[in-house]
Amino acid sequence: MTLRLGLGLPQMAQYDHRLDVLEVARAAERTGYDSVWVFERTVFPREPLDGLYRVPGLPWPDYYRMCADPLVTLSLAAAVTDRVRLGSSVLVSGLHAPFPFARTLATLDAGSGGRVLAGLGTGWSRDEYRAAGVTDFDARGTQLDELLDVCAAVWGADPVAYRGRYTDIAPASVGPKPARPIPVYLAATGDRALERVARRADGWLPAPLTADRLAPLLGRLNEAAERHGRAAGAIDVSMRVGVEPTGAPLPEAGRPPYSGSHDQIVGDLAAAAEAGAREVLLDLQVSCRDGKELADRAAELYGRVRAAGL
């Protein structure tokens, strides 16, 4: 099976969002990428309540200082492409009120001809939850479950009706409807979150993992899926990784995964595919200066990966 390749769209401060999103989206489709993706960061607190990924004392990277809105970015990409799927890895569910969120994704899917992939996670930043004011950080799992319920209702047949903790929809017509059922992908590593993926998701968005860490987690997910009456392997696996090409090879001792020469990066991707990744979302934007450089690097890496038979 050919490894599907996605490309992260430019959202960071160094990019011209009038032009670079359009250039990179067009280039990704022209090059052959299967999908384009966005992520979500909303604030860069001067005194964070938590360290990065809730690791005490771990500083937030400077490239999180500014991140363009993910759904606006996807809409710009949708307008200039015809084929690539439009994904999120991830949208933080607790920053979004469920009903308007469901309608926005349905509108984007209808307008793009059925190309949206709804990638969601509960997030890790209490600062973002505090700024959004939608739900409490400690209730993020409950809110995600309700958001999924509301999306299923809004995307389904009229009349739409739902009553939950955050949402109360009296029977009503709600449109537009998506062009087709929007696939839902969920981020997860812990047991409870993996159970939610097994019960409710079309796909899994693992953290950027090496093959030796991906394989056992996928094994646990497949076991959970079977407990819920689903076939092992029924859940798609799309993993986002930050890619750092250096030109010259890096010493293997201490080399960060998915960095180094193209041969080293391709080797990491091959191992991830062997471990069960069906799609890898390549994010090159941190080290690029503008959309042209990002598009050129993405095209070169795509060619190297395909030349290696992946």
N, C-alpha and C positions, 0 to 999 in steps of 0.2 A: 504494500500500500504506500503510495506516494505521500510524503509528509506535507501537509498543507502549511503554507507560510502566510502569516499576517504581518502587517507593518504598523507600528505606532505612528500616529499623526503628530505633527508638531504643535505643542501647546505651551511651551515654555517661553521665558521672557525674551530670548534672543531672536525669536521669529517674528516676522511681519504677518500678522494674522489676516490681513487683507489679501495677501498673495500666497504665502507659503503653504497654507493648508490646501489650497486649490492645486498648486504645483505638485505637491507630494502625493495627493490623492490621485491626480491624473497619471503621474509617473508610476505609482504602485499598480494601477490597473494595466497600464501599457506594458510594464515589465513582466506581469504575470502573477503578481501576488493574489492570493485568494480573498484577502480581507484587509480592512484598515480598522484601527482600534484607537480608543481614547481611554484616559483614566481620569480620576477625580481627586483634586486637592483644592480646598476652598480658602484656607487661611494659612498664614505663616506666622504663628504667634512669637512675639519677642521673648516671652517667658512661658514656654509650653507647660501644660499641666502634666504631660507625660513625655518621656523620651520617644524617639522614633520607634514605631511598632510596639510601643509601650515597654520598651527596654529601658530601665532606669539609667539616666545619664547619657543615653545615646543621642547625639545632636541630630536635628533635622538637617538634611542636605540643603545647600543653598539653592539648588535648582527647583526646590518646591516653593521658592519665594513668590512665583507667579505661575499660575496654570489656567489657561483659557477654559471657559465653560465647556464641558464635554459634549453636551447635546447640541449646542450651537456649532461646535466644531464638526460633529458628525453630519449636521444638516448642510454645512458648507461642502463637505466631501460628497454627500449624496447628490448635490446639485450638478456636479461636474463628472460623475461616474455613472456607469450603467450596469456593471457586473459585480464588482467587489462587494462582499458582505460588510455590514457596518456594525462593529461590535464595541463593547465596553468592557474593560478589564482594569478596574471595576468602577461601577457607580455605587456610591455609599448609600444604601437603602434608607438609613435613618436621617439623611439630610433632605428627604423628599416626602412630601405629603402624598399618600398613595393614589388618590383619585386623579389629581392633575398629572402626576407622573405617568399613570397608565394611559391617559389621553394623549400626552405628548409622544410617547413611544408608538402608539397606534397611528398617530398622524404621520410620524416620520416613516413608519413602515409602509403605510398606504402611499405616501408621496414618493418613496424610493422603489416601489414595485416589489415589496416583500423581501427586503435585504437586511432587516435589523436583527441583531442578536442581543438580547438583554442580559448583560453580565453584571451580576450584583454581588455585593458583600456587605457585611455589617460594619466594616471599618475598624479603626483602632484609635482615632484621635478624639478625646473628650473636648478639645478646643473646637473642633468642627461641629460636634453635636451642640455645644453651647451656642455657637454662632447661628446655627440653622434654626434652633428653637422648635423643631418638629417633635422630637421625642427625647426622653432621657437616655443617656448612654447605657445605663443598666438594663433598659428595656429593648435594646436593639434587636435581639433575636425575635422577640414577640412582634415587634414592628415589621420585621422582614417577612414573617409568616403572613401578617395581615396584608402587606403590600402585594405579596404573591397572590393571595386570595382576590384582592381587588382587581389586579391585572387580569386574572382569569375571568372575572365577572365582566369587566368593561370590554375586554376583547371578544367576549362571547356574544350570543344572540340577545337581542332586546326582547322583553324589557330587562334592564339591568337592575338588580336589587342586592343590597348587601348591608349588613349591620355588624359592626365590630367595635373595637376599643377606640379607634381613631377615625373611623369612617362610617357614615350612615347615608346610604343611597336608597331613597324611596324608589319604587318601580318607575323606570324612566327609559326613554330612548337615549342612547349615548353613542356618538359617532365623532369622527369616522372610525370604521372598523379596520384593523390591520389587513393587509392583502392576503395574509395566511397566518396560521398560528405562529406567534413569535416564539422562537426557542429561548428558553431561560437557562442561563449558565450561572452557577454559584461558586464563589470562592470559599474554600474550607480547608482546614488542616486538623482541627480537633475532632474528637469522636462525635459530639453532638452536631456539629456543623456538617460532618460527612454523612451523618444519618439524614439530615435535611436534603442534601444533594441526592442521596439514594432514593428518597421518597418523592422529591418534587422537581428535580431538575432534568433538563435534557443534556446538560453538559457540566463539566467540572473545570474550574479555573484554579489550578494549583498555584502556590507561590513559586517563584523561580527556583527550581530544584535541580540538583544534579541527578543523574540516572539512579544512583544507589539510594537516594532518598525518595525519589518519585515512585519507584517500583513497589516498595512495601505499603506506601499510602494508597496507591491504586489498588493493591490487593485488598486492603481493608474496605475501600469503597465498593469493590465488586462483591465482597462478602455481604456488606450491608444491602446492596442492591438485590442480591438473591434472597435475603430475608424479607424483602418487601415485594417479592414476586417478580422481579425483573431479571433478565438474563445478564450474566456477567459479560461485560463489554458493551452493554446497551448504552452506557453513558459516554458521551464524547469527552475528550480531554484536550483542552487548549491551554497552553502554558505561556505566559508572558515572561520574557527575559530581557534584561538590559544587556546590550551587546556592545563590546568595546574593542573594535579592531585596532591593533597597534602596528600593523605592517610586519615588523620582525617578530619572530616567535618569542614568547616569554618562557622563562624557566618553569618547568612543571611544578616544582616545589613552591607552594604558596600561590599559584596562579589562580586568580578569581575565575570561576566558571564563566564560559561564554565571552572570554576575553583572549587577546593574543593575536596570532596570525590567523589568516582565513582557514588554514588547515586545522589549527587547534579549535577554532569555533565550530567548523563543520564536524569535527570529531565529537565535540560536546553535543551537537544537535543529533548526530547519528545515535549516540548513546541514549539520549532522551527519547528518540523515536523507538528504539529497541525496548526501552523500559515502559512504553505505553502511550507516550504523547502522540496524538494524531495531528495536532497543529501546534506550531510554535509562533508566538507573536513577537517579532523582532523589534525592539525599541532602541533606536540609534540616536535619538534626538539630543541626549545630554551632551555628547561630544561634538555635535555639528554646529556650524555657525549660522546657517541659513537653509532655506528649503532646497536650493539647488544642491548643496553639499549632501544633505540628507538623502535626496532622491538618487544622486550618483552613487553614494555608498550603499544604499539599499539595492540598487540594480546590480552592483558588483557582487555583493554578498549573495543575492538571489542566484546569479549565474554560477557562483562557486558551489552553492548547495545543490543545485540541479545537476551540475557537471559531476558531482560525487555520487549521483544516483539516488539521492534522497527525494 
